């Protein structure tokens, strides 16, 4: 059996541009998607739930690569006003009798796995900052580029939507309102405390995101999948 939890909380800027959806097929297969809208444009908060719904349903049936690429088609055109929504995203497919959960992502949405002892990050952020660090650029320079995305959902292709297979029984999908605003040791502690209760863990992760020194707190969203 696969159990899930989902939680989201609006940040301090405008309305919630995050969205998430879990969809379960008749055979128990779960598709899940977390969407982090870029900015707070006129369409972003209204479109993000649609993207999450489409990505989750298609992920359950056809896998998360198809889920994200299908959602991408909804926003691939800028629209008549040139201000269509864009986002980063992570999606997963969990099958009851399969010990590997398949995850796909684009941008800086993340997937973690917990095996009862350690919390492992299985995705890499598609940002300029991450690319600079991977190429040996000084950390103080690279971190100034962490908000520069190298790809997004609206521009997604097979080559820019990456894949990971996760054997851990507990999978966590997050927007950066969680993983960028919760210290790593606290994140691990929350997972350890709530590893048997996906709903409680999702709620705890969202609640733990704190304002930064300027009083800003991003939208925070998490999906937890437990085999």
Buried (B, 14 or more C-beta within 10 A) or exposed (E): EBBBBBBBBBBEEEEBBBBBBBBBBEEEBBBBBBBBBBEBBEBBBBBBBBBBBBBBBBBBEBBBBBBBBBBBEBBBEEEEEEEBBBBBBBBBBBBEEEEEBBBBBBBBBBBBBBEEEEBEBBBBBBBBBBBBBEEEBEEEEBEEBBEEBBBBBBBBEEEBBBEBEBEBBBBBBBBBBBBBBBEEEEBBBBBBEBBEBBBBBBBBBBEBBEEEEEEEBBBBBBBBBBB
